Amino acid sequence: MEYNFRQYHYRSINAATAEERAAINQELKDLYAALPDSEKEDFNRQLQTFLAKEMGRLKSDYESVKGGFSDN
């Protein structure tokens, strides 16, 4: 099964309050808790892959912006 972590990520980024963000995080935790043990390893692997890619993208964006400021 493929999990859409981007959906949770974007909803969390756009959350209006900390409580809304916490509710979104709880949805993800509840999804994980409802999975059979046989699927939890795959869930974790997909989540780690998503987080690594997202952090890499953010780092690249940051370095691009940071480099642009130092040129001015």
CHARMM internal coordinates of N, CA and C (Angstrom, degrees):
IC EDIT
DIST 1 N 1 CA 1.4526
DIST 1 CA 1 C 1.5232
ANGL 1 N 1 CA 1 C 108.88
DIST 1 C 2 N 1.3226
ANGL 1 CA 1 C 2 N 115.50
DIHE 1 N 1 CA 1 C 2 N 140.53
DIST 2 N 2 CA 1.4627
ANGL 1 C 2 N 2 CA 121.21
DIHE 1 CA 1 C 2 N 2 CA 176.21
DIST 2 CA 2 C 1.5275
ANGL 2 N 2 CA 2 C 109.22
DIHE 1 C 2 N 2 CA 2 C -98.32
DIST 2 C 3 N 1.3138
ANGL 2 CA 2 C 3 N 116.57
DIHE 2 N 2 CA 2 C 3 N 132.49
DIST 3 N 3 CA 1.4659
ANGL 2 C 3 N 3 CA 121.93
DIHE 2 CA 2 C 3 N 3 CA 179.80
DIST 3 CA 3 C 1.5299
ANGL 3 N 3 CA 3 C 108.90
DIHE 2 C 3 N 3 CA 3 C -104.19
DIST 3 C 4 N 1.3228
ANGL 3 CA 3 C 4 N 116.74
DIHE 3 N 3 CA 3 C 4 N 139.06
DIST 4 N 4 CA 1.4500
ANGL 3 C 4 N 4 CA 121.96
DIHE 3 CA 3 C 4 N 4 CA -177.73
DIST 4 CA 4 C 1.5319
ANGL 4 N 4 CA 4 C 109.98
DIHE 3 C 4 N 4 CA 4 C -96.97
DIST 4 C 5 N 1.3157
ANGL 4 CA 4 C 5 N 115.62
DIHE 4 N 4 CA 4 C 5 N 78.54
DIST 5 N 5 CA 1.4629
ANGL 4 C 5 N 5 CA 119.93
DIHE 4 CA 4 C 5 N 5 CA -178.94
DIST 5 CA 5 C 1.5236
ANGL 5 N 5 CA 5 C 111.71
DIHE 4 C 5 N 5 CA 5 C -69.65
DIST 5 C 6 N 1.3093
ANGL 5 CA 5 C 6 N 117.14
DIHE 5 N 5 CA 5 C 6 N -27.54
DIST 6 N 6 CA 1.4620
ANGL 5 C 6 N 6 CA 121.05
DIHE 5 CA 5 C 6 N 6 CA 179.13
DIST 6 CA 6 C 1.5325
ANGL 6 N 6 CA 6 C 110.58
DIHE 5 C 6 N 6 CA 6 C -59.55
DIST 6 C 7 N 1.3225
ANGL 6 CA 6 C 7 N 116.15
DIHE 6 N 6 CA 6 C 7 N -37.81
DIST 7 N 7 CA 1.4638
ANGL 6 C 7 N 7 CA 121.14
DIHE 6 CA 6 C 7 N 7 CA 178.38
DIST 7 CA 7 C 1.5362
ANGL 7 N 7 CA 7 C 110.29
DIHE 6 C 7 N 7 CA 7 C -57.92
DIST 7 C 8 N 1.3155
ANGL 7 CA 7 C 8 N 116.67
DIHE 7 N 7 CA 7 C 8 N -47.81
DIST 8 N 8 CA 1.4667
ANGL 7 C 8 N 8 CA 120.75
DIHE 7 CA 7 C 8 N 8 CA 179.37
DIST 8 CA 8 C 1.5325
ANGL 8 N 8 CA 8 C 110.50
DIHE 7 C 8 N 8 CA 8 C -66.41
DIST 8 C 9 N 1.3192
ANGL 8 CA 8 C 9 N 115.64
DIHE 8 N 8 CA 8 C 9 N -40.37
DIST 9 N 9 CA 1.4564
ANGL 8 C 9 N 9 CA 121.18
DIHE 8 CA 8 C 9 N 9 CA -178.52
DIST 9 CA 9 C 1.5318
ANGL 9 N 9 CA 9 C 111.00
DIHE 8 C 9 N 9 CA 9 C -61.13
DIST 9 C 10 N 1.3240
ANGL 9 CA 9 C 10 N 117.04
DIHE 9 N 9 CA 9 C 10 N -49.41
DIST 10 N 10 CA 1.4670
ANGL 9 C 10 N 10 CA 120.53
DIHE 9 CA 9 C 10 N 10 CA -179.22
DIST 10 CA 10 C 1.5241
ANGL 10 N 10 CA 10 C 111.82
DIHE 9 C 10 N 10 CA 10 C -66.49
DIST 10 C 11 N 1.3196
ANGL 10 CA 10 C 11 N 116.58
DIHE 10 N 10 CA 10 C 11 N -39.43
DIST 11 N 11 CA 1.4607
ANGL 10 C 11 N 11 CA 118.54
DIHE 10 CA 10 C 11 N 11 CA 177.05
DIST 11 CA 11 C 1.5248
ANGL 11 N 11 CA 11 C 110.40
DIHE 10 C 11 N 11 CA 11 C -62.84
DIST 11 C 12 N 1.3170
ANGL 11 CA 11 C 12 N 117.37
DIHE 11 N 11 CA 11 C 12 N -39.45
DIST 12 N 12 CA 1.4557
ANGL 11 C 12 N 12 CA 121.03
DIHE 11 CA 11 C 12 N 12 CA 179.44
DIST 12 CA 12 C 1.5274
ANGL 12 N 12 CA 12 C 111.62
DIHE 11 C 12 N 12 CA 12 C -66.87
DIST 12 C 13 N 1.3298
ANGL 12 CA 12 C 13 N 116.15
DIHE 12 N 12 CA 12 C 13 N -42.62
DIST 13 N 13 CA 1.4662
ANGL 12 C 13 N 13 CA 120.13
DIHE 12 CA 12 C 13 N 13 CA 178.31
DIST 13 CA 13 C 1.5222
ANGL 13 N 13 CA 13 C 110.65
DIHE 12 C 13 N 13 CA 13 C -59.46
DIST 13 C 14 N 1.3234
ANGL 13 CA 13 C 14 N 116.33
DIHE 13 N 13 CA 13 C 14 N -39.54
DIST 14 N 14 CA 1.4556
ANGL 13 C 14 N 14 CA 121.32
DIHE 13 CA 13 C 14 N 14 CA -176.03
DIST 14 CA 14 C 1.5234
ANGL 14 N 14 CA 14 C 114.17
DIHE 13 C 14 N 14 CA 14 C -91.64
DIST 14 C 15 N 1.3135
ANGL 14 CA 14 C 15 N 117.42
DIHE 14 N 14 CA 14 C 15 N 6.17
DIST 15 N 15 CA 1.4596
ANGL 14 C 15 N 15 CA 120.58
DIHE 14 CA 14 C 15 N 15 CA 179.10
DIST 15 CA 15 C 1.5270
ANGL 15 N 15 CA 15 C 109.82
DIHE 14 C 15 N 15 CA 15 C -62.37
DIST 15 C 16 N 1.3198
ANGL 15 CA 15 C 16 N 115.79
DIHE 15 N 15 CA 15 C 16 N 137.97
DIST 16 N 16 CA 1.4646
ANGL 15 C 16 N 16 CA 121.36
DIHE 15 CA 15 C 16 N 16 CA -177.72
DIST 16 CA 16 C 1.5208
ANGL 16 N 16 CA 16 C 112.53
DIHE 15 C 16 N 16 CA 16 C -78.06
DIST 16 C 17 N 1.3268
ANGL 16 CA 16 C 17 N 116.54
DIHE 16 N 16 CA 16 C 17 N -26.10
DIST 17 N 17 CA 1.4597
ANGL 16 C 17 N 17 CA 120.23
DIHE 16 CA 16 C 17 N 17 CA -176.65
DIST 17 CA 17 C 1.5231
ANGL 17 N 17 CA 17 C 110.62
DIHE 16 C 17 N 17 CA 17 C -138.44
DIST 17 C 18 N 1.3146
ANGL 17 CA 17 C 18 N 114.58
DIHE 17 N 17 CA 17 C 18 N 164.59
DIST 18 N 18 CA 1.4600
ANGL 17 C 18 N 18 CA 119.98
DIHE 17 CA 17 C 18 N 18 CA 175.99
DIST 18 CA 18 C 1.5249
ANGL 18 N 18 CA 18 C 110.42
DIHE 17 C 18 N 18 CA 18 C -64.70
DIST 18 C 19 N 1.3304
ANGL 18 CA 18 C 19 N 116.61
DIHE 18 N 18 CA 18 C 19 N -33.60
DIST 19 N 19 CA 1.4657
ANGL 18 C 19 N 19 CA 120.52
DIHE 18 CA 18 C 19 N 19 CA 178.93
DIST 19 CA 19 C 1.5266
ANGL 19 N 19 CA 19 C 110.82
DIHE 18 C 19 N 19 CA 19 C -65.86
DIST 19 C 20 N 1.3319
ANGL 19 CA 19 C 20 N 116.53
DIHE 19 N 19 CA 19 C 20 N -40.75
DIST 20 N 20 CA 1.4627
ANGL 19 C 20 N 20 CA 120.14
DIHE 19 CA 19 C 20 N 20 CA 177.72
DIST 20 CA 20 C 1.5301
ANGL 20 N 20 CA 20 C 110.41
DIHE 19 C 20 N 20 CA 20 C -64.02
DIST 20 C 21 N 1.3188
ANGL 20 CA 20 C 21 N 116.56
DIHE 20 N 20 CA 20 C 21 N -41.36
DIST 21 N 21 CA 1.4644
ANGL 20 C 21 N 21 CA 121.22
DIHE 20 CA 20 C 21 N 21 CA 178.32
DIST 21 CA 21 C 1.5316
ANGL 21 N 21 CA 21 C 110.21
DIHE 20 C 21 N 21 CA 21 C -63.49
DIST 21 C 22 N 1.3205
ANGL 21 CA 21 C 22 N 116.55
DIHE 21 N 21 CA 21 C 22 N -41.26
DIST 22 N 22 CA 1.4643
ANGL 21 C 22 N 22 CA 120.80
DIHE 21 CA 21 C 22 N 22 CA 178.72
DIST 22 CA 22 C 1.5278
ANGL 22 N 22 CA 22 C 110.83
DIHE 21 C 22 N 22 CA 22 C -64.32
DIST 22 C 23 N 1.3260
ANGL 22 CA 22 C 23 N 117.41
DIHE 22 N 22 CA 22 C 23 N -37.30
DIST 23 N 23 CA 1.4664
ANGL 22 C 23 N 23 CA 120.83
DIHE 22 CA 22 C 23 N 23 CA 178.66
DIST 23 CA 23 C 1.5308
ANGL 23 N 23 CA 23 C 110.71
DIHE 22 C 23 N 23 CA 23 C -66.30
DIST 23 C 24 N 1.3163
ANGL 23 CA 23 C 24 N 117.03
DIHE 23 N 23 CA 23 C 24 N -38.90
DIST 24 N 24 CA 1.4661
ANGL 23 C 24 N 24 CA 121.32
DIHE 23 CA 23 C 24 N 24 CA 177.63
DIST 24 CA 24 C 1.5208
ANGL 24 N 24 CA 24 C 110.03
DIHE 23 C 24 N 24 CA 24 C -64.91
DIST 24 C 25 N 1.3207
ANGL 24 CA 24 C 25 N 116.81
DIHE 24 N 24 CA 24 C 25 N -44.14
DIST 25 N 25 CA 1.4691
ANGL 24 C 25 N 25 CA 120.79
DIHE 24 CA 24 C 25 N 25 CA 177.44
DIST 25 CA 25 C 1.5268
ANGL 25 N 25 CA 25 C 110.63
DIHE 24 C 25 N 25 CA 25 C -61.80
DIST 25 C 26 N 1.3298
ANGL 25 CA 25 C 26 N 116.53
DIHE 25 N 25 CA 25 C 26 N -37.44
DIST 26 N 26 CA 1.4672
ANGL 25 C 26 N 26 CA 119.87
DIHE 25 CA 25 C 26 N 26 CA 178.98
DIST 26 CA 26 C 1.5223
ANGL 26 N 26 CA 26 C 110.67
DIHE 25 C 26 N 26 CA 26 C -66.47
DIST 26 C 27 N 1.3311
ANGL 26 CA 26 C 27 N 117.97
DIHE 26 N 26 CA 26 C 27 N -36.64
DIST 27 N 27 CA 1.4719
ANGL 26 C 27 N 27 CA 121.12
DIHE 26 CA 26 C 27 N 27 CA 176.17
DIST 27 CA 27 C 1.5273
ANGL 27 N 27 CA 27 C 110.19
DIHE 26 C 27 N 27 CA 27 C -57.20
DIST 27 C 28 N 1.3185
ANGL 27 CA 27 C 28 N 115.62
DIHE 27 N 27 CA 27 C 28 N -44.53
DIST 28 N 28 CA 1.4658
ANGL 27 C 28 N 28 CA 120.23
DIHE 27 CA 27 C 28 N 28 CA -179.61
DIST 28 CA 28 C 1.5315
ANGL 28 N 28 CA 28 C 110.54
DIHE 27 C 28 N 28 CA 28 C -65.47
DIST 28 C 29 N 1.3229
ANGL 28 CA 28 C 29 N 116.98
DIHE 28 N 28 CA 28 C 29 N -41.45
DIST 29 N 29 CA 1.4633
ANGL 28 C 29 N 29 CA 120.89
DIHE 28 CA 28 C 29 N 29 CA 177.64
DIST 29 CA 29 C 1.5276
ANGL 29 N 29 CA 29 C 110.94
DIHE 28 C 29 N 29 CA 29 C -63.89
DIST 29 C 30 N 1.3325
ANGL 29 CA 29 C 30 N 116.04
DIHE 29 N 29 CA 29 C 30 N -39.74
DIST 30 N 30 CA 1.4656
ANGL 29 C 30 N 30 CA 119.87
DIHE 29 CA 29 C 30 N 30 CA 179.02
DIST 30 CA 30 C 1.5216
ANGL 30 N 30 CA 30 C 111.07
DIHE 29 C 30 N 30 CA 30 C -66.18
DIST 30 C 31 N 1.3311
ANGL 30 CA 30 C 31 N 116.40
DIHE 30 N 30 CA 30 C 31 N -39.53
DIST 31 N 31 CA 1.4628
ANGL 30 C 31 N 31 CA 120.45
DIHE 30 CA 30 C 31 N 31 CA 176.38
DIST 31 CA 31 C 1.5223
ANGL 31 N 31 CA 31 C 109.99
DIHE 30 C 31 N 31 CA 31 C -58.13
DIST 31 C 32 N 1.3330
ANGL 31 CA 31 C 32 N 116.25
DIHE 31 N 31 CA 31 C 32 N -47.49
DIST 32 N 32 CA 1.4583
ANGL 31 C 32 N 32 CA 121.03
DIHE 31 CA 31 C 32 N 32 CA 179.38
DIST 32 CA 32 C 1.5316
ANGL 32 N 32 CA 32 C 111.13
DIHE 31 C 32 N 32 CA 32 C -60.90
DIST 32 C 33 N 1.3232
ANGL 32 CA 32 C 33 N 116.57
DIHE 32 N 32 CA 32 C 33 N -44.96
DIST 33 N 33 CA 1.4681
ANGL 32 C 33 N 33 CA 121.05
DIHE 32 CA 32 C 33 N 33 CA -177.85
DIST 33 CA 33 C 1.5253
ANGL 33 N 33 CA 33 C 111.49
DIHE 32 C 33 N 33 CA 33 C -63.55
DIST 33 C 34 N 1.3206
ANGL 33 CA 33 C 34 N 116.75
DIHE 33 N 33 CA 33 C 34 N -30.62
DIST 34 N 34 CA 1.4712
ANGL 33 C 34 N 34 CA 120.37
DIHE 33 CA 33 C 34 N 34 CA -178.29
DIST 34 CA 34 C 1.5296
ANGL 34 N 34 CA 34 C 112.93
DIHE 33 C 34 N 34 CA 34 C -80.75
DIST 34 C 35 N 1.3181
ANGL 34 CA 34 C 35 N 117.08
DIHE 34 N 34 CA 34 C 35 N -11.71
DIST 35 N 35 CA 1.4625
ANGL 34 C 35 N 35 CA 120.12
DIHE 34 CA 34 C 35 N 35 CA -178.78
DIST 35 CA 35 C 1.5200
ANGL 35 N 35 CA 35 C 111.13
DIHE 34 C 35 N 35 CA 35 C -73.06
DIST 35 C 36 N 1.3266
ANGL 35 CA 35 C 36 N 116.21
DIHE 35 N 35 CA 35 C 36 N 146.02
DIST 36 N 36 CA 1.4650
ANGL 35 C 36 N 36 CA 118.00
DIHE 35 CA 35 C 36 N 36 CA 170.84
DIST 36 CA 36 C 1.5314
ANGL 36 N 36 CA 36 C 109.18
DIHE 35 C 36 N 36 CA 36 C -66.65
DIST 36 C 37 N 1.3016
ANGL 36 CA 36 C 37 N 116.44
DIHE 36 N 36 CA 36 C 37 N 151.13
DIST 37 N 37 CA 1.4675
ANGL 36 C 37 N 37 CA 120.39
DIHE 36 CA 36 C 37 N 37 CA -178.37
DIST 37 CA 37 C 1.5299
ANGL 37 N 37 CA 37 C 112.04
DIHE 36 C 37 N 37 CA 37 C -53.44
DIST 37 C 38 N 1.3103
ANGL 37 CA 37 C 38 N 117.03
DIHE 37 N 37 CA 37 C 38 N -32.19
DIST 38 N 38 CA 1.4599
ANGL 37 C 38 N 38 CA 120.74
DIHE 37 CA 37 C 38 N 38 CA -178.06
DIST 38 CA 38 C 1.5343
ANGL 38 N 38 CA 38 C 112.70
DIHE 37 C 38 N 38 CA 38 C -66.70
DIST 38 C 39 N 1.3355
ANGL 38 CA 38 C 39 N 118.34
DIHE 38 N 38 CA 38 C 39 N -19.49
DIST 39 N 39 CA 1.4653
ANGL 38 C 39 N 39 CA 121.44
DIHE 38 CA 38 C 39 N 39 CA -179.38
DIST 39 CA 39 C 1.5294
ANGL 39 N 39 CA 39 C 113.17
DIHE 38 C 39 N 39 CA 39 C -101.18
DIST 39 C 40 N 1.3105
ANGL 39 CA 39 C 40 N 117.48
DIHE 39 N 39 CA 39 C 40 N -13.47
DIST 40 N 40 CA 1.4631
ANGL 39 C 40 N 40 CA 120.42
DIHE 39 CA 39 C 40 N 40 CA -175.09
DIST 40 CA 40 C 1.5275
ANGL 40 N 40 CA 40 C 112.33
DIHE 39 C 40 N 40 CA 40 C -64.30
DIST 40 C 41 N 1.3200
ANGL 40 CA 40 C 41 N 117.65
DIHE 40 N 40 CA 40 C 41 N -36.66
DIST 41 N 41 CA 1.4638
ANGL 40 C 41 N 41 CA 120.44
DIHE 40 CA 40 C 41 N 41 CA 179.40
DIST 41 CA 41 C 1.5339
ANGL 41 N 41 CA 41 C 110.54
DIHE 40 C 41 N 41 CA 41 C -63.57
DIST 41 C 42 N 1.3197
ANGL 41 CA 41 C 42 N 116.77
DIHE 41 N 41 CA 41 C 42 N -43.07
DIST 42 N 42 CA 1.4625
ANGL 41 C 42 N 42 CA 120.69
DIHE 41 CA 41 C 42 N 42 CA 178.52
DIST 42 CA 42 C 1.5260
ANGL 42 N 42 CA 42 C 110.70
DIHE 41 C 42 N 42 CA 42 C -65.61
DIST 42 C 43 N 1.3197
ANGL 42 CA 42 C 43 N 117.31
DIHE 42 N 42 CA 42 C 43 N -41.20
DIST 43 N 43 CA 1.4653
ANGL 42 C 43 N 43 CA 122.17
DIHE 42 CA 42 C 43 N 43 CA 176.03
DIST 43 CA 43 C 1.5160
ANGL 43 N 43 CA 43 C 110.04
DIHE 42 C 43 N 43 CA 43 C -56.39
DIST 43 C 44 N 1.3297
ANGL 43 CA 43 C 44 N 116.56
DIHE 43 N 43 CA 43 C 44 N -50.08
DIST 44 N 44 CA 1.4643
ANGL 43 C 44 N 44 CA 121.43
DIHE 43 CA 43 C 44 N 44 CA -179.32
DIST 44 CA 44 C 1.5270
ANGL 44 N 44 CA 44 C 111.95
DIHE 43 C 44 N 44 CA 44 C -61.71
DIST 44 C 45 N 1.3041
ANGL 44 CA 44 C 45 N 116.99
DIHE 44 N 44 CA 44 C 45 N -40.64
DIST 45 N 45 CA 1.4642
ANGL 44 C 45 N 45 CA 121.31
DIHE 44 CA 44 C 45 N 45 CA 179.49
DIST 45 CA 45 C 1.5381
ANGL 45 N 45 CA 45 C 110.01
DIHE 44 C 45 N 45 CA 45 C -64.35
DIST 45 C 46 N 1.3320
ANGL 45 CA 45 C 46 N 116.40
DIHE 45 N 45 CA 45 C 46 N -45.14
DIST 46 N 46 CA 1.4621
ANGL 45 C 46 N 46 CA 119.54
DIHE 45 CA 45 C 46 N 46 CA 178.90
DIST 46 CA 46 C 1.5330
ANGL 46 N 46 CA 46 C 111.31
DIHE 45 C 46 N 46 CA 46 C -64.94
DIST 46 C 47 N 1.3126
ANGL 46 CA 46 C 47 N 116.87
DIHE 46 N 46 CA 46 C 47 N -38.88
DIST 47 N 47 CA 1.4626
ANGL 46 C 47 N 47 CA 120.45
DIHE 46 CA 46 C 47 N 47 CA 179.00
DIST 47 CA 47 C 1.5284
ANGL 47 N 47 CA 47 C 110.54
DIHE 46 C 47 N 47 CA 47 C -64.75
DIST 47 C 48 N 1.3231
ANGL 47 CA 47 C 48 N 117.39
DIHE 47 N 47 CA 47 C 48 N -44.90
DIST 48 N 48 CA 1.4678
ANGL 47 C 48 N 48 CA 120.96
DIHE 47 CA 47 C 48 N 48 CA 178.91
DIST 48 CA 48 C 1.5277
ANGL 48 N 48 CA 48 C 111.23
DIHE 47 C 48 N 48 CA 48 C -62.19
DIST 48 C 49 N 1.3261
ANGL 48 CA 48 C 49 N 116.92
DIHE 48 N 48 CA 48 C 49 N -39.93
DIST 49 N 49 CA 1.4670
ANGL 48 C 49 N 49 CA 120.83
DIHE 48 CA 48 C 49 N 49 CA 177.64
DIST 49 CA 49 C 1.5138
ANGL 49 N 49 CA 49 C 110.34
DIHE 48 C 49 N 49 CA 49 C -63.84
DIST 49 C 50 N 1.3326
ANGL 49 CA 49 C 50 N 117.21
DIHE 49 N 49 CA 49 C 50 N -45.02
DIST 50 N 50 CA 1.4665
ANGL 49 C 50 N 50 CA 120.87
DIHE 49 CA 49 C 50 N 50 CA 178.79
DIST 50 CA 50 C 1.5261
ANGL 50 N 50 CA 50 C 110.30
DIHE 49 C 50 N 50 CA 50 C -60.53
DIST 50 C 51 N 1.3219
ANGL 50 CA 50 C 51 N 116.77
DIHE 50 N 50 CA 50 C 51 N -47.44
DIST 51 N 51 CA 1.4714
ANGL 50 C 51 N 51 CA 120.06
DIHE 50 CA 50 C 51 N 51 CA -177.94
DIST 51 CA 51 C 1.5287
ANGL 51 N 51 CA 51 C 111.68
DIHE 50 C 51 N 51 CA 51 C -63.22
DIST 51 C 52 N 1.3144
ANGL 51 CA 51 C 52 N 117.16
DIHE 51 N 51 CA 51 C 52 N -40.90
DIST 52 N 52 CA 1.4676
ANGL 51 C 52 N 52 CA 120.45
DIHE 51 CA 51 C 52 N 52 CA 179.25
DIST 52 CA 52 C 1.5266
ANGL 52 N 52 CA 52 C 110.44
DIHE 51 C 52 N 52 CA 52 C -63.64
DIST 52 C 53 N 1.3265
ANGL 52 CA 52 C 53 N 117.26
DIHE 52 N 52 CA 52 C 53 N -44.41
DIST 53 N 53 CA 1.4642
ANGL 52 C 53 N 53 CA 120.35
DIHE 52 CA 52 C 53 N 53 CA 178.91
DIST 53 CA 53 C 1.5225
ANGL 53 N 53 CA 53 C 111.08
DIHE 52 C 53 N 53 CA 53 C -64.65
DIST 53 C 54 N 1.3289
ANGL 53 CA 53 C 54 N 116.45
DIHE 53 N 53 CA 53 C 54 N -42.52
DIST 54 N 54 CA 1.4660
ANGL 53 C 54 N 54 CA 120.48
DIHE 53 CA 53 C 54 N 54 CA -178.54
DIST 54 CA 54 C 1.5283
ANGL 54 N 54 CA 54 C 110.53
DIHE 53 C 54 N 54 CA 54 C -66.05
DIST 54 C 55 N 1.3207
ANGL 54 CA 54 C 55 N 117.41
DIHE 54 N 54 CA 54 C 55 N -41.82
DIST 55 N 55 CA 1.4707
ANGL 54 C 55 N 55 CA 120.38
DIHE 54 CA 54 C 55 N 55 CA 178.53
DIST 55 CA 55 C 1.5262
ANGL 55 N 55 CA 55 C 110.30
DIHE 54 C 55 N 55 CA 55 C -65.43
DIST 55 C 56 N 1.3272
ANGL 55 CA 55 C 56 N 117.34
DIHE 55 N 55 CA 55 C 56 N -38.86
DIST 56 N 56 CA 1.4557
ANGL 55 C 56 N 56 CA 120.69
DIHE 55 CA 55 C 56 N 56 CA 176.88
DIST 56 CA 56 C 1.5102
ANGL 56 N 56 CA 56 C 111.48
DIHE 55 C 56 N 56 CA 56 C -63.01
DIST 56 C 57 N 1.3260
ANGL 56 CA 56 C 57 N 116.63
DIHE 56 N 56 CA 56 C 57 N -41.21
DIST 57 N 57 CA 1.4594
ANGL 56 C 57 N 57 CA 120.87
DIHE 56 CA 56 C 57 N 57 CA 178.79
DIST 57 CA 57 C 1.5246
ANGL 57 N 57 CA 57 C 110.79
DIHE 56 C 57 N 57 CA 57 C -65.40
DIST 57 C 58 N 1.3245
ANGL 57 CA 57 C 58 N 116.46
DIHE 57 N 57 CA 57 C 58 N -43.49
DIST 58 N 58 CA 1.4594
ANGL 57 C 58 N 58 CA 119.86
DIHE 57 CA 57 C 58 N 58 CA 179.14
DIST 58 CA 58 C 1.5291
ANGL 58 N 58 CA 58 C 111.44
DIHE 57 C 58 N 58 CA 58 C -63.82
DIST 58 C 59 N 1.3258
ANGL 58 CA 58 C 59 N 116.41
DIHE 58 N 58 CA 58 C 59 N -40.43
DIST 59 N 59 CA 1.4649
ANGL 58 C 59 N 59 CA 120.02
DIHE 58 CA 58 C 59 N 59 CA 178.80
DIST 59 CA 59 C 1.5248
ANGL 59 N 59 CA 59 C 110.12
DIHE 58 C 59 N 59 CA 59 C -62.91
DIST 59 C 60 N 1.3200
ANGL 59 CA 59 C 60 N 116.41
DIHE 59 N 59 CA 59 C 60 N -43.61
DIST 60 N 60 CA 1.4615
ANGL 59 C 60 N 60 CA 121.21
DIHE 59 CA 59 C 60 N 60 CA 179.29
DIST 60 CA 60 C 1.5281
ANGL 60 N 60 CA 60 C 110.64
DIHE 59 C 60 N 60 CA 60 C -62.68
DIST 60 C 61 N 1.3365
ANGL 60 CA 60 C 61 N 116.73
DIHE 60 N 60 CA 60 C 61 N -44.22
DIST 61 N 61 CA 1.4636
ANGL 60 C 61 N 61 CA 120.60
DIHE 60 CA 60 C 61 N 61 CA 178.03
DIST 61 CA 61 C 1.5279
ANGL 61 N 61 CA 61 C 110.65
DIHE 60 C 61 N 61 CA 61 C -61.94
DIST 61 C 62 N 1.3301
ANGL 61 CA 61 C 62 N 117.17
DIHE 61 N 61 CA 61 C 62 N -44.09
DIST 62 N 62 CA 1.4559
ANGL 61 C 62 N 62 CA 121.91
DIHE 61 CA 61 C 62 N 62 CA 179.93
DIST 62 CA 62 C 1.5245
ANGL 62 N 62 CA 62 C 111.11
DIHE 61 C 62 N 62 CA 62 C -60.94
DIST 62 C 63 N 1.3293
ANGL 62 CA 62 C 63 N 115.99
DIHE 62 N 62 CA 62 C 63 N -46.89
DIST 63 N 63 CA 1.4669
ANGL 62 C 63 N 63 CA 119.51
DIHE 62 CA 62 C 63 N 63 CA -179.32
DIST 63 CA 63 C 1.5192
ANGL 63 N 63 CA 63 C 111.09
DIHE 62 C 63 N 63 CA 63 C -65.02
DIST 63 C 64 N 1.3096
ANGL 63 CA 63 C 64 N 117.50
DIHE 63 N 63 CA 63 C 64 N -34.09
DIST 64 N 64 CA 1.4590
ANGL 63 C 64 N 64 CA 121.53
DIHE 63 CA 63 C 64 N 64 CA 177.67
DIST 64 CA 64 C 1.5246
ANGL 64 N 64 CA 64 C 110.54
DIHE 63 C 64 N 64 CA 64 C -65.41
DIST 64 C 65 N 1.3204
ANGL 64 CA 64 C 65 N 116.30
DIHE 64 N 64 CA 64 C 65 N -45.92
DIST 65 N 65 CA 1.4617
ANGL 64 C 65 N 65 CA 120.49
DIHE 64 CA 64 C 65 N 65 CA 179.21
DIST 65 CA 65 C 1.5203
ANGL 65 N 65 CA 65 C 110.43
DIHE 64 C 65 N 65 CA 65 C -68.00
DIST 65 C 66 N 1.3120
ANGL 65 CA 65 C 66 N 117.01
DIHE 65 N 65 CA 65 C 66 N -44.51
DIST 66 N 66 CA 1.4644
ANGL 65 C 66 N 66 CA 121.80
DIHE 65 CA 65 C 66 N 66 CA -179.86
DIST 66 CA 66 C 1.5346
ANGL 66 N 66 CA 66 C 110.13
DIHE 65 C 66 N 66 CA 66 C -60.24
DIST 66 C 67 N 1.3231
ANGL 66 CA 66 C 67 N 117.29
DIHE 66 N 66 CA 66 C 67 N -42.47
DIST 67 N 67 CA 1.4581
ANGL 66 C 67 N 67 CA 121.42
DIHE 66 CA 66 C 67 N 67 CA 178.38
DIST 67 CA 67 C 1.5109
ANGL 67 N 67 CA 67 C 111.92
DIHE 66 C 67 N 67 CA 67 C -63.90
DIST 67 C 68 N 1.3330
ANGL 67 CA 67 C 68 N 117.30
DIHE 67 N 67 CA 67 C 68 N -37.24
DIST 68 N 68 CA 1.4537
ANGL 67 C 68 N 68 CA 122.05
DIHE 67 CA 67 C 68 N 68 CA 178.90
DIST 68 CA 68 C 1.5075
ANGL 68 N 68 CA 68 C 112.17
DIHE 67 C 68 N 68 CA 68 C -65.46
DIST 68 C 69 N 1.3288
ANGL 68 CA 68 C 69 N 117.07
DIHE 68 N 68 CA 68 C 69 N -35.98
DIST 69 N 69 CA 1.4646
ANGL 68 C 69 N 69 CA 120.41
DIHE 68 CA 68 C 69 N 69 CA 178.72
DIST 69 CA 69 C 1.5097
ANGL 69 N 69 CA 69 C 111.97
DIHE 68 C 69 N 69 CA 69 C -71.70
DIST 69 C 70 N 1.3123
ANGL 69 CA 69 C 70 N 118.28
DIHE 69 N 69 CA 69 C 70 N -34.83
DIST 70 N 70 CA 1.4594
ANGL 69 C 70 N 70 CA 120.08
DIHE 69 CA 69 C 70 N 70 CA -177.42
DIST 70 CA 70 C 1.5319
ANGL 70 N 70 CA 70 C 110.95
DIHE 69 C 70 N 70 CA 70 C -74.05
DIST 70 C 71 N 1.3402
ANGL 70 CA 70 C 71 N 117.85
DIHE 70 N 70 CA 70 C 71 N -19.71
DIST 71 N 71 CA 1.4575
ANGL 70 C 71 N 71 CA 121.20
DIHE 70 CA 70 C 71 N 71 CA 178.34
DIST 71 CA 71 C 1.5220
ANGL 71 N 71 CA 71 C 112.43
DIHE 70 C 71 N 71 CA 71 C -77.83
DIST 71 C 72 N 1.3287
ANGL 71 CA 71 C 72 N 117.14
DIHE 71 N 71 CA 71 C 72 N -19.04
DIST 72 N 72 CA 1.4770
ANGL 71 C 72 N 72 CA 120.84
DIHE 71 CA 71 C 72 N 72 CA -176.41
DIST 72 CA 72 C 1.4932
ANGL 72 N 72 CA 72 C 111.66
DIHE 71 C 72 N 72 CA 72 C -86.31
END
COOR INIT
IC SEED 1 N 1 CA 1 C
IC BUILD
